[in-house]
Every structure is written in structure tokens, then in C-alpha cells.
Amino acid sequence: MMPNGHTVMADSKLPADVLDELYRVLEARKGADPDTSYVASLYARGVDRILKKIGEEAAETLIAAKNPDDEELVHELADLWFHTLVLLSHRDLPLSRLTDELARRFGTSGHAEKAARTND
């Protein structure tokens, strides 16, 4: 842990390792003081605040995608992914629920997967 409260992910080179470590930090923040932890403050303010942040980050991602700056796009996508993981954690859903769903979709055409959904 760095002096500013941020966690350093040493030797995490695989994307799955980064996501696992991040999710562990998000889970740990459930018990943190909302005055000192941004994530704890989101949890304390509830799902509406988390959804507002996801909406803001989605809009910023769309704007960044229209511009040629790849670094800005990656930054905004990271913010969007971060806040969607906060929502997943807030709902007490393990990261494996998301990764299992993504794995389930491997080998299935995107068109076929979408057609199989009844609510689209």
C-alpha cells in the first residue's frame, strides 16, 4: 500500500491478475471509511450514485472514442470498467460471475448469442 492509500499491484502482468487484485481491493473497501475511501463513499451513497458514475463514464468513453487520442480512450475505458466492477461488488456478485458469463459466450457467434436472448 502506498502512503496515499493506493494499492500497488506488484508483478501482476496478466489481465486476469489485475482484475482479480482490483476486485479484492473493491471488496476490502466495503469496510473502509467513506471519508477516506472513494470506493467506500460510492458504496455508502448507494446504487443510484454508482449508476450515475457509470453513466458519466460511459458518456466520456463515447466522446473519447470519437477523438483520435487512444490514450484518452483507454483512460476512459478504464474508468468505465472500474465503476462497473464497483457495481458488481456492491451487488455482492463475485467477479467469477462476470468472467464465467464471458467464457460461456466463447465459441458462440455474437449474432447467435444475441438471438438466443428473449428480452432483446
N, CA, C and O atoms as a MOPAC input file, in Angstrom:
PM7 MOZYME 1SCF
protein

 N      0.85600 1    -1.17800 1     0.00000 1
 C      0.00000 1     0.00000 1     0.00000 1
 C      0.89500 1     1.23200 1     0.00000 1
 O      1.85100 1     1.32400 1     0.77000 1
 N      0.57500 1     2.15100 1    -0.85500 1
 C      1.33800 1     3.39500 1    -0.93500 1
 C      0.85500 1     4.36200 1     0.14800 1
 O     -0.24500 1     4.18900 1     0.67300 1
 N      1.65000 1     5.37000 1     0.48900 1
 C      1.25000 1     6.32500 1     1.53400 1
 C     -0.07900 1     7.01200 1     1.25100 1
 O     -0.78400 1     7.38500 1     2.18800 1
 N     -0.44000 1     7.18800 1    -0.02200 1
 C     -1.69700 1     7.86100 1    -0.34400 1
 C     -2.89000 1     6.91400 1    -0.28500 1
 O     -4.00800 1     7.30800 1    -0.61900 1
 N     -2.66600 1     5.66700 1     0.13800 1
 C     -3.76200 1     4.71900 1     0.27900 1
 C     -3.99600 1     3.86700 1    -0.95200 1
 O     -4.83000 1     2.96200 1    -0.92100 1
 N     -3.27800 1     4.13300 1    -2.03800 1
 C     -3.43800 1     3.34200 1    -3.24500 1
 C     -2.67400 1     2.03600 1    -3.10900 1
 O     -1.62100 1     1.98900 1    -2.47300 1
 N     -3.19300 1     0.99600 1    -3.69600 1
 C     -2.54700 1    -0.29800 1    -3.67200 1
 C     -1.70800 1    -0.47100 1    -4.92400 1
 O     -2.16300 1    -0.17700 1    -6.02900 1
 N     -0.49300 1    -0.94400 1    -4.75200 1
 C      0.38600 1    -1.21700 1    -5.87800 1
 C      0.26500 1    -2.69300 1    -6.20500 1
 O      0.38700 1    -3.54200 1    -5.32200 1
 N      0.02700 1    -3.00000 1    -7.46700 1
 C     -0.10400 1    -4.37600 1    -7.89000 1
 C      1.23800 1    -4.86000 1    -8.41800 1
 O      1.51700 1    -4.76000 1    -9.61300 1
 N      2.06000 1    -5.37900 1    -7.53100 1
 C      3.38000 1    -5.84900 1    -7.92300 1
 C      3.27400 1    -7.15700 1    -8.67800 1
 O      2.52500 1    -8.05600 1    -8.29500 1
 N      4.03000 1    -7.25000 1    -9.74800 1
 C      4.14900 1    -8.47000 1   -10.53500 1
 C      2.84300 1    -8.94400 1   -11.15400 1
 O      2.77700 1   -10.09100 1   -11.59600 1
 N      1.81200 1    -8.12700 1   -11.20800 1
 C      0.57200 1    -8.51500 1   -11.86900 1
 C      0.69400 1    -8.15400 1   -13.33700 1
 O      0.55000 1    -6.99200 1   -13.71800 1
 N      0.95700 1    -9.15200 1   -14.15100 1
 C      1.17800 1    -8.88200 1   -15.56200 1
 C      0.02100 1    -9.35100 1   -16.43000 1
 O     -0.22400 1    -8.77100 1   -17.48900 1
 N     -0.67900 1   -10.36200 1   -16.01700 1
 C     -1.79400 1   -10.87400 1   -16.79500 1
 C     -3.05000 1   -10.05900 1   -16.49500 1
 O     -3.29400 1    -9.69200 1   -15.34500 1
 N     -3.84600 1    -9.77600 1   -17.52600 1
 C     -5.07100 1    -9.00100 1   -17.29100 1
 C     -5.96000 1    -9.59600 1   -16.20000 1
 O     -6.53000 1    -8.86200 1   -15.39300 1
 N     -6.07700 1   -10.90900 1   -16.17600 1
 C     -6.91400 1   -11.53600 1   -15.15000 1
 C     -6.37900 1   -11.25800 1   -13.75000 1
 O     -7.15400 1   -11.07500 1   -12.81100 1
 N     -5.04400 1   -11.22500 1   -13.60700 1
 C     -4.45200 1   -10.92500 1   -12.30200 1
 C     -4.79800 1    -9.51300 1   -11.86700 1
 O     -5.11200 1    -9.27700 1   -10.70000 1
 N     -4.74200 1    -8.57600 1   -12.79700 1
 C     -5.05600 1    -7.18500 1   -12.49500 1
 C     -6.51300 1    -7.06900 1   -12.05300 1
 O     -6.81500 1    -6.42000 1   -11.05200 1
 N     -7.41000 1    -7.70100 1   -12.80500 1
 C     -8.83300 1    -7.63400 1   -12.45000 1
 C     -9.10300 1    -8.31000 1   -11.11000 1
 O     -9.87400 1    -7.79000 1   -10.30300 1
 N     -8.48200 1    -9.46100 1   -10.86100 1
 C     -8.66300 1   -10.14400 1    -9.57300 1
 C     -8.19300 1    -9.27000 1    -8.41600 1
 O     -8.88900 1    -9.14100 1    -7.40900 1
 N     -7.01000 1    -8.66900 1    -8.56000 1
 C     -6.48100 1    -7.82800 1    -7.49000 1
 C     -7.35800 1    -6.59600 1    -7.27900 1
 O     -7.65300 1    -6.22200 1    -6.14400 1
 N     -7.76900 1    -5.97500 1    -8.37000 1
 C     -8.65500 1    -4.82400 1    -8.25700 1
 C     -9.94800 1    -5.20900 1    -7.54400 1
 O    -10.42200 1    -4.47700 1    -6.67600 1
 N    -10.50900 1    -6.34200 1    -7.90500 1
 C    -11.77000 1    -6.75800 1    -7.28300 1
 C    -11.59000 1    -7.03600 1    -5.79300 1
 O    -12.47300 1    -6.73000 1    -4.99200 1
 N    -10.45100 1    -7.61200 1    -5.42100 1
 C    -10.17100 1    -7.82200 1    -3.99300 1
 C    -10.10400 1    -6.48200 1    -3.25800 1
 O    -10.60300 1    -6.35800 1    -2.14000 1
 N     -9.49100 1    -5.48700 1    -3.88400 1
 C     -9.42500 1    -4.15400 1    -3.26900 1
 C    -10.83100 1    -3.57100 1    -3.13600 1
 O    -11.17200 1    -3.01600 1    -2.09100 1
 N    -11.64400 1    -3.69000 1    -4.17400 1
 C    -13.01700 1    -3.17300 1    -4.11000 1
 C    -13.79700 1    -3.84100 1    -2.98300 1
 O    -14.52900 1    -3.17500 1    -2.25000 1
 N    -13.64400 1    -5.13600 1    -2.84500 1
 C    -14.31500 1    -5.85500 1    -1.75800 1
 C    -13.82700 1    -5.37100 1    -0.39700 1
 O    -14.62500 1    -5.19200 1     0.52300 1
 N    -12.52700 1    -5.16000 1    -0.26700 1
 C    -11.95500 1    -4.69700 1     1.00200 1
 C    -12.45100 1    -3.30400 1     1.35900 1
 O    -12.57300 1    -2.97500 1     2.53900 1
 N    -12.73300 1    -2.49700 1     0.37000 1
 C    -13.19000 1    -1.12600 1     0.61500 1
 C    -14.60500 1    -1.07800 1     1.19500 1
 O    -15.03800 1    -0.02600 1     1.66500 1
 N    -15.31900 1    -2.18000 1     1.17100 1
 C    -16.66000 1    -2.19900 1     1.77400 1
 C    -16.60600 1    -1.85900 1     3.25900 1
 O    -17.55700 1    -1.30000 1     3.80600 1
 N    -15.51600 1    -2.18900 1     3.90000 1
 C    -15.37300 1    -1.89100 1     5.31800 1
 C    -14.59400 1    -0.62100 1     5.60100 1
 O    -14.29500 1    -0.32500 1     6.75800 1
 N    -14.26600 1     0.12400 1     4.57800 1
 C    -13.45400 1     1.33500 1     4.75600 1
 C    -14.32000 1     2.53300 1     5.12000 1
 O    -15.54300 1     2.51000 1     4.98000 1
 N    -13.65800 1     3.56800 1     5.58700 1
 C    -14.31700 1     4.81900 1     5.95300 1
 C    -14.65100 1     5.59600 1     4.67700 1
 O    -13.75300 1     5.90100 1     3.89300 1
 N    -15.93300 1     5.92000 1     4.45800 1
 C    -16.30900 1     6.68600 1     3.26500 1
 C    -15.64500 1     8.06000 1     3.17300 1
 O    -15.57600 1     8.63700 1     2.08700 1
 N    -15.16900 1     8.57800 1     4.26800 1
 C    -14.48400 1     9.87300 1     4.24100 1
 C    -13.05200 1     9.76500 1     3.71400 1
 O    -12.45700 1    10.76300 1     3.30800 1
 N    -12.50800 1     8.55200 1     3.72400 1
 C    -11.12700 1     8.37800 1     3.28600 1
 C    -10.99100 1     7.46500 1     2.06500 1
 O     -9.90300 1     7.34900 1     1.50200 1
 N    -12.08100 1     6.81800 1     1.65300 1
 C    -12.03600 1     5.90600 1     0.50800 1
 C    -13.10700 1     6.29600 1    -0.50500 1
 O    -14.29500 1     6.33800 1    -0.18600 1
 N    -12.67000 1     6.57900 1    -1.72100 1
 C    -13.61300 1     6.91600 1    -2.79000 1
 C    -14.60500 1     5.77700 1    -3.02000 1
 O    -15.80700 1     6.01200 1    -3.13500 1
 N    -14.10700 1     4.55600 1    -3.08600 1
 C    -14.98800 1     3.41300 1    -3.33700 1
 C    -15.97500 1     3.24500 1    -2.18500 1
 O    -17.16200 1     3.01800 1    -2.41700 1
 N    -15.50000 1     3.35300 1    -0.95800 1
 C    -16.40400 1     3.24500 1     0.19800 1
 C    -17.46300 1     4.34200 1     0.14900 1
 O    -18.60500 1     4.11900 1     0.55100 1
 N    -17.09400 1     5.51900 1    -0.34000 1
 C    -18.08900 1     6.59600 1    -0.44200 1
 C    -19.13800 1     6.27000 1    -1.49600 1
 O    -20.30600 1     6.62300 1    -1.33400 1
 N    -18.74000 1     5.60200 1    -2.57200 1
 C    -19.72300 1     5.16900 1    -3.56800 1
 C    -20.67400 1     4.14200 1    -2.96300 1
 O    -21.89000 1     4.24400 1    -3.12500 1
 N    -20.11500 1     3.14800 1    -2.26200 1
 C    -20.95800 1     2.14100 1    -1.62000 1
 C    -21.93300 1     2.80100 1    -0.63900 1
 O    -23.11300 1     2.45200 1    -0.59400 1
 N    -21.42800 1     3.75200 1     0.14200 1
 C    -22.26000 1     4.41000 1     1.15600 1
 C    -23.39100 1     5.21500 1     0.52200 1
 O    -24.48000 1     5.31400 1     1.08700 1
 N    -23.13300 1     5.78700 1    -0.64900 1
 C    -24.15600 1     6.60700 1    -1.30700 1
 C    -25.15600 1     5.77200 1    -2.08800 1
 O    -26.19600 1     6.27600 1    -2.51200 1
 N    -24.84600 1     4.50500 1    -2.27600 1
 C    -25.82000 1     3.58400 1    -2.84300 1
 C    -25.76000 1     3.41500 1    -4.35100 1
 O    -24.96200 1     4.03300 1    -5.05500 1
 N    -26.64400 1     2.54700 1    -4.80300 1
 C    -26.63200 1     2.13300 1    -6.20700 1
 C    -26.90800 1     3.28500 1    -7.16100 1
 O    -26.35200 1     3.31400 1    -8.25900 1
 N    -27.74700 1     4.23100 1    -6.77300 1
 C    -28.02800 1     5.35000 1    -7.68000 1
 C    -26.77000 1     6.15700 1    -7.98000 1
 O    -26.57400 1     6.58500 1    -9.11700 1
 N    -25.91900 1     6.37100 1    -6.99000 1
 C    -24.67700 1     7.10900 1    -7.20300 1
 C    -23.71800 1     6.30700 1    -8.08000 1
 O    -23.05400 1     6.86100 1    -8.95600 1
 N    -23.65400 1     5.00500 1    -7.83800 1
 C    -22.78800 1     4.14600 1    -8.65600 1
 C    -23.27000 1     4.16600 1   -10.10200 1
 O    -22.45900 1     4.27500 1   -11.02200 1
 N    -24.56300 1     4.06400 1   -10.31100 1
 C    -25.11000 1     4.08900 1   -11.66900 1
 C    -24.86900 1     5.43600 1   -12.34700 1
 O    -24.61400 1     5.49400 1   -13.55000 1
 N    -24.95000 1     6.51400 1   -11.57400 1
 C    -24.66300 1     7.83300 1   -12.14000 1
 C    -23.21800 1     7.89200 1   -12.63200 1
 O    -22.94900 1     8.41700 1   -13.71200 1
 N    -22.29100 1     7.35300 1   -11.84100 1
 C    -20.88200 1     7.34000 1   -12.25000 1
 C    -20.69800 1     6.48100 1   -13.49600 1
 O    -19.94100 1     6.85600 1   -14.39100 1
 N    -21.36900 1     5.34900 1   -13.57200 1
 C    -21.25500 1     4.50500 1   -14.76100 1
 C    -21.77400 1     5.26000 1   -15.97800 1
 O    -21.16300 1     5.20300 1   -17.04600 1
 N    -22.87600 1     5.95700 1   -15.83500 1
 C    -23.41500 1     6.74800 1   -16.93500 1
 C    -22.45800 1     7.84300 1   -17.37400 1
 O    -22.25300 1     8.05900 1   -18.56900 1
 N    -21.87000 1     8.53300 1   -16.39800 1
 C    -20.90100 1     9.58700 1   -16.72800 1
 C    -19.69400 1     9.00900 1   -17.45200 1
 O    -19.23100 1     9.56900 1   -18.44600 1
 N    -19.19200 1     7.89700 1   -16.95400 1
 C    -18.01200 1     7.28700 1   -17.56700 1
 C    -18.34300 1     6.72400 1   -18.95000 1
 O    -17.50000 1     6.76300 1   -19.84700 1
 N    -19.54700 1     6.20600 1   -19.13400 1
 C    -19.95200 1     5.71400 1   -20.45700 1
 C    -20.00300 1     6.86800 1   -21.45300 1
 O    -19.55100 1     6.73400 1   -22.59000 1
 N    -20.55100 1     7.99500 1   -21.02600 1
 C    -20.61300 1     9.16600 1   -21.90700 1
 C    -19.20900 1     9.66100 1   -22.24700 1
 O    -18.93600 1    10.00300 1   -23.39800 1
 N    -18.32400 1     9.70100 1   -21.26400 1
 C    -16.94700 1    10.14000 1   -21.50700 1
 C    -16.22500 1     9.16200 1   -22.43700 1
 O    -15.39000 1     9.57200 1   -23.24300 1
 N    -16.54400 1     7.87600 1   -22.32600 1
 C    -15.95600 1     6.87800 1   -23.22100 1
 C    -16.42500 1     7.10200 1   -24.65200 1
 O    -15.63400 1     7.00800 1   -25.59000 1
 N    -17.69900 1     7.39600 1   -24.81800 1
 C    -18.22300 1     7.65600 1   -26.16400 1
 C    -17.55100 1     8.86700 1   -26.80100 1
 O    -17.19100 1     8.84800 1   -27.97800 1
 N    -17.39100 1     9.91100 1   -26.01000 1
 C    -16.73400 1    11.11900 1   -26.53100 1
 C    -15.28300 1    10.81300 1   -26.89000 1
 O    -14.80700 1    11.21500 1   -27.95200 1
 N    -14.58600 1    10.10900 1   -26.01800 1
 C    -13.18400 1     9.77000 1   -26.28100 1
 C    -13.05300 1     8.89600 1   -27.52400 1
 O    -12.07700 1     9.01200 1   -28.26500 1
 N    -14.01500 1     8.03700 1   -27.75200 1
 C    -13.96900 1     7.14100 1   -28.91400 1
 C    -14.09500 1     7.90500 1   -30.22400 1
 O    -13.64200 1     7.43300 1   -31.26700 1
 N    -14.70300 1     9.07100 1   -30.17400 1
 C    -14.86100 1     9.89100 1   -31.37600 1
 C    -13.61200 1    10.71500 1   -31.68200 1
 O    -13.50300 1    11.30200 1   -32.75900 1
 N    -12.68200 1    10.75900 1   -30.75300 1
 C    -11.45700 1    11.52600 1   -30.92100 1
 C    -10.29300 1    10.59500 1   -31.25800 1
 O    -10.36200 1     9.40100 1   -30.96500 1
 N     -9.23300 1    11.11400 1   -31.86500 1
 C     -8.12000 1    10.25200 1   -32.27700 1
 C     -7.14800 1     9.86700 1   -31.16000 1
 O     -6.23300 1     9.07800 1   -31.39800 1
 N     -7.32000 1    10.39700 1   -29.96200 1
 C     -6.37900 1    10.15800 1   -28.86400 1
 C     -6.64600 1     8.79800 1   -28.20300 1
 O     -7.56900 1     8.66300 1   -27.40000 1
 N     -5.83900 1     7.80700 1   -28.54400 1
 C     -6.02100 1     6.46500 1   -27.99200 1
 C     -5.80100 1     6.42300 1   -26.48500 1
 O     -6.47200 1     5.66800 1   -25.78100 1
 N     -4.86800 1     7.22700 1   -25.98500 1
 C     -4.61400 1     7.24900 1   -24.54100 1
 C     -5.85500 1     7.71100 1   -23.78000 1
 O     -6.19100 1     7.14900 1   -22.73700 1
 N     -6.52800 1     8.72000 1   -24.29400 1
 C     -7.75100 1     9.20400 1   -23.65700 1
 C     -8.82100 1     8.11800 1   -23.66500 1
 O     -9.51900 1     7.92400 1   -22.67000 1
 N     -8.94800 1     7.41700 1   -24.77300 1
 C     -9.92900 1     6.33800 1   -24.85900 1
 C     -9.63000 1     5.24700 1   -23.84000 1
 O    -10.53100 1     4.78800 1   -23.13800 1
 N     -8.38800 1     4.83500 1   -23.75600 1
 C     -8.01300 1     3.79300 1   -22.79000 1
 C     -8.28500 1     4.26800 1   -21.37200 1
 O     -8.78800 1     3.50100 1   -20.55000 1
 N     -7.96400 1     5.51600 1   -21.07300 1
 C     -8.21400 1     6.08400 1   -19.74300 1
 C     -9.70900 1     6.02600 1   -19.40400 1
 O    -10.09000 1     5.60200 1   -18.31300 1
 N    -10.53200 1     6.45000 1   -20.33600 1
 C    -11.97800 1     6.46600 1   -20.08500 1
 C    -12.55200 1     5.05200 1   -19.99100 1
 O    -13.44600 1     4.79700 1   -19.18400 1
 N    -12.04700 1     4.14500 1   -20.80500 1
 C    -12.49300 1     2.75000 1   -20.70500 1
 C    -12.12300 1     2.15500 1   -19.35000 1
 O    -12.90300 1     1.40600 1   -18.76200 1
 N    -10.93200 1     2.48900 1   -18.85500 1
 C    -10.52500 1     2.01000 1   -17.53100 1
 C    -11.46700 1     2.54700 1   -16.45800 1
 O    -11.85000 1     1.81200 1   -15.54700 1
 N    -11.84100 1     3.81500 1   -16.55700 1
 C    -12.80000 1     4.39000 1   -15.60700 1
 C    -14.14000 1     3.66500 1   -15.67700 1
 O    -14.74700 1     3.36400 1   -14.65000 1
 N    -14.59500 1     3.38900 1   -16.89400 1
 C    -15.87700 1     2.69900 1   -17.07400 1
 C    -15.81600 1     1.28900 1   -16.50100 1
 O    -16.71400 1     0.88300 1   -15.76300 1
 N    -14.77900 1     0.54500 1   -16.82800 1
 C    -14.63500 1    -0.80800 1   -16.27900 1
 C    -14.57500 1    -0.75700 1   -14.75800 1
 O    -15.22300 1    -1.55700 1   -14.08300 1
 N    -13.80000 1     0.18200 1   -14.21600 1
 C    -13.66800 1     0.31200 1   -12.76500 1
 C    -15.03600 1     0.47900 1   -12.11300 1
 O    -15.36400 1    -0.22600 1   -11.15800 1
 N    -15.82500 1     1.40400 1   -12.62500 1
 C    -17.10900 1     1.67500 1   -11.98800 1
 C    -18.10900 1     0.54200 1   -12.18900 1
 O    -18.97400 1     0.33500 1   -11.33800 1
 N    -18.01300 1    -0.19500 1   -13.29100 1
 C    -18.89500 1    -1.35800 1   -13.44500 1
 C    -18.48500 1    -2.45500 1   -12.46400 1
 O    -19.33700 1    -3.19400 1   -11.97100 1
 N    -17.19400 1    -2.56400 1   -12.17800 1
 C    -16.75700 1    -3.53100 1   -11.16400 1
 C    -17.20700 1    -3.10800 1    -9.76700 1
 O    -17.51800 1    -3.95700 1    -8.93100 1
 N    -17.24300 1    -1.80700 1    -9.51200 1
 C    -17.78700 1    -1.32500 1    -8.23300 1
 C    -19.24500 1    -1.76600 1    -8.10700 1
 O    -19.66700 1    -2.21600 1    -7.04100 1
 N    -20.00700 1    -1.64100 1    -9.17700 1
 C    -21.41100 1    -2.08500 1    -9.15600 1
 C    -21.51200 1    -3.58000 1    -8.89000 1
 O    -22.33200 1    -4.01000 1    -8.07900 1
 N    -20.69400 1    -4.37200 1    -9.56000 1
 C    -20.70700 1    -5.81400 1    -9.36000 1
 C    -20.43300 1    -6.15100 1    -7.89400 1
 O    -21.12100 1    -6.98200 1    -7.30200 1
 N    -19.43000 1    -5.50200 1    -7.32000 1
 C    -19.09200 1    -5.72000 1    -5.92100 1
 C    -20.21000 1    -5.24200 1    -4.99700 1
 O    -20.55400 1    -5.91700 1    -4.02700 1
 N    -20.77000 1    -4.08000 1    -5.30300 1
 C    -21.87000 1    -3.53900 1    -4.48800 1
 C    -23.03600 1    -4.52500 1    -4.42000 1
 O    -23.69900 1    -4.64300 1    -3.38900 1
 N    -23.27900 1    -5.22400 1    -5.51600 1
 C    -24.35600 1    -6.21300 1    -5.57300 1
 C    -23.95700 1    -7.55900 1    -4.98400 1
 O    -24.72900 1    -8.51700 1    -5.03300 1
 N    -22.74100 1    -7.63200 1    -4.42200 1
 C    -22.21600 1    -8.86400 1    -3.82100 1
 C    -22.13200 1   -10.01500 1    -4.81600 1
 O    -22.31300 1   -11.18100 1    -4.46300 1
 N    -21.85600 1    -9.66000 1    -6.05700 1
 C    -21.65400 1   -10.67100 1    -7.08900 1
 C    -20.15100 1   -10.88000 1    -7.26400 1
 O    -19.41900 1    -9.90900 1    -7.45600 1
 N    -19.68200 1   -12.11300 1    -7.20300 1
 C    -18.24900 1   -12.33500 1    -7.38600 1
 C    -17.82900 1   -12.05600 1    -8.82500 1
 O    -18.63000 1   -12.18200 1    -9.75100 1
 N    -16.58300 1   -11.68200 1    -8.99800 1
 C    -16.04200 1   -11.42500 1   -10.32300 1
 C    -16.21800 1   -12.64500 1   -11.22700 1
 O    -16.38100 1   -12.50600 1   -12.43900 1
 N    -16.18600 1   -13.81500 1   -10.64800 1
 C    -16.33700 1   -15.04200 1   -11.43600 1
 C    -17.68500 1   -15.10400 1   -12.15400 1
 O    -17.78700 1   -15.75600 1   -13.19300 1
 N    -18.70500 1   -14.45600 1   -11.64000 1
 C    -19.99100 1   -14.43900 1   -12.35400 1
 C    -19.83600 1   -13.76400 1   -13.70500 1
 O    -20.40300 1   -14.21500 1   -14.70000 1
 N    -19.06800 1   -12.68300 1   -13.74100 1
 C    -18.82300 1   -11.96800 1   -14.99300 1
 C    -17.91300 1   -12.76700 1   -15.91300 1
 O    -18.21100 1   -12.94100 1   -17.09500 1
 N    -16.80800 1   -13.25000 1   -15.37100 1
 C    -15.86500 1   -13.98400 1   -16.21000 1
 C    -16.46300 1   -15.30300 1   -16.69600 1
 O    -16.17700 1   -15.73000 1   -17.81400 1
 N    -17.27700 1   -15.94600 1   -15.88400 1
 C    -17.95400 1   -17.17900 1   -16.32000 1
 C    -18.90600 1   -16.89900 1   -17.47200 1
 O    -18.98800 1   -17.68300 1   -18.41700 1
 N    -19.62500 1   -15.78100 1   -17.39900 1
 C    -20.54700 1   -15.42100 1   -18.47900 1
 C    -19.78800 1   -15.13200 1   -19.76800 1
 O    -20.20100 1   -15.55700 1   -20.84600 1
 N    -18.68400 1   -14.41400 1   -19.65500 1
 C    -17.87400 1   -14.15000 1   -20.84200 1
 C    -17.31600 1   -15.45200 1   -21.42300 1
 O    -17.32000 1   -15.64100 1   -22.64000 1
 N    -16.84100 1   -16.34200 1   -20.56100 1
 C    -16.31200 1   -17.63300 1   -21.01600 1
 C    -17.40200 1   -18.46300 1   -21.68400 1
 O    -17.14300 1   -19.15200 1   -22.67000 1
 N    -18.61100 1   -18.40200 1   -21.15400 1
 C    -19.73000 1   -19.15900 1   -21.72200 1
 C    -19.99600 1   -18.73700 1   -23.16300 1
 O    -20.43200 1   -19.54300 1   -23.98400 1
 N    -19.73300 1   -17.48300 1   -23.45700 1
 C    -20.01400 1   -16.94900 1   -24.78800 1
 C    -18.94900 1   -17.29700 1   -25.82400 1
 O    -19.17800 1   -17.13300 1   -27.02300 1
 N    -17.79400 1   -17.77300 1   -25.37700 1
 C    -16.74800 1   -18.15500 1   -26.33300 1
 C    -17.26400 1   -19.26900 1   -27.23000 1
 O    -17.94100 1   -20.19200 1   -26.77500 1
 N    -16.93700 1   -19.16900 1   -28.50200 1
 C    -17.33800 1   -20.20500 1   -29.44600 1
 C    -18.75200 1   -20.04000 1   -29.95300 1
 O    -19.21700 1   -20.84500 1   -30.76100 1
 N    -19.44900 1   -19.00700 1   -29.49300 1
 C    -20.80500 1   -18.72800 1   -29.94600 1
 C    -20.76800 1   -17.44400 1   -30.76200 1
 O    -20.19900 1   -16.44000 1   -30.33300 1
 N    -21.36700 1   -17.48500 1   -31.91900 1
 C    -21.46500 1   -16.28100 1   -32.74300 1
 C    -22.18000 1   -15.19400 1   -31.96000 1
 O    -23.14500 1   -15.46600 1   -31.24600 1
 N    -21.70600 1   -13.96600 1   -32.09700 1
 C    -22.37800 1   -12.84600 1   -31.43800 1
 C    -23.81900 1   -12.71800 1   -31.88900 1
 O    -24.69700 1   -12.39600 1   -31.08800 1
 N    -24.06700 1   -12.96600 1   -33.16000 1
 C    -25.44400 1   -12.90700 1   -33.66700 1
 C    -26.30200 1   -14.01200 1   -33.04300 1
 O    -27.45000 1   -13.77600 1   -32.66500 1
 N    -25.74400 1   -15.20700 1   -32.94000 1
 C    -26.49000 1   -16.33300 1   -32.34600 1
 C    -26.75300 1   -16.07800 1   -30.87000 1
 O    -27.84700 1   -16.34600 1   -30.37400 1
 N    -25.74100 1   -15.55500 1   -30.16300 1
 C    -25.91300 1   -15.29700 1   -28.73100 1
 C    -26.99200 1   -14.25300 1   -28.52100 1
 O    -27.83500 1   -14.40300 1   -27.63600 1
 N    -26.98000 1   -13.21100 1   -29.30900 1
 C    -27.99900 1   -12.16300 1   -29.17800 1
 C    -29.38600 1   -12.69100 1   -29.51600 1
 O    -30.35600 1   -12.36500 1   -28.83200 1
 N    -29.48800 1   -13.49700 1   -30.55600 1
 C    -30.78500 1   -14.06300 1   -30.95900 1
 C    -31.34300 1   -14.99500 1   -29.88000 1
 O    -32.55900 1   -15.14800 1   -29.76200 1
 N    -30.47300 1   -15.60800 1   -29.10500 1
 C    -30.92300 1   -16.53000 1   -28.06100 1
 C    -31.51900 1   -15.80900 1   -26.85200 1
 O    -32.23300 1   -16.41300 1   -26.05100 1
 N    -31.22300 1   -14.52100 1   -26.72900 1
 C    -31.79200 1   -13.74700 1   -25.62300 1
 C    -33.25300 1   -13.45800 1   -25.92500 1
 O    -33.60700 1   -13.15200 1   -27.06300 1
 N    -34.08700 1   -13.55300 1   -24.92400 1
 C    -35.52400 1   -13.33200 1   -25.13600 1
 C    -35.95600 1   -11.90200 1   -24.93300 1
 O    -37.05100 1   -11.52600 1   -25.35100 1
 N    -35.10100 1   -11.06800 1   -24.28500 1
 C    -35.52200 1    -9.71300 1   -23.94400 1
 C    -34.86600 1    -8.64300 1   -24.81200 1
 O    -34.91100 1    -7.46500 1   -24.45800 1
 N    -34.26000 1    -9.01600 1   -25.93200 1
 C    -33.63700 1    -8.00400 1   -26.80300 1
 C    -34.48300 1    -7.75200 1   -28.03100 1
 O    -34.11700 1    -6.93400 1   -28.87500 1

